[in-house]
């Protein structure tokens, strides 16, 4: 079965062979909010901001 896909590649739409086939629909806005929250959480964890700050280094005494 060879289909001419040039039009589909340029427009992003193709003719469906079966009427029950539907084009893909975008996700729900809640899915976007959830993905955004997960991404923000990943950035926060990767930044290391949640870890306690290290103790300051002791003042070095002169080595006489």
Secondary structure as GFF3:
##gff-version 3
##sequence-region A 1 64
A	DSSP	alpha_helix	6	11	.	.	.	ID=ss1
A	DSSP	alpha_helix	29	47	.	.	.	ID=ss2
###
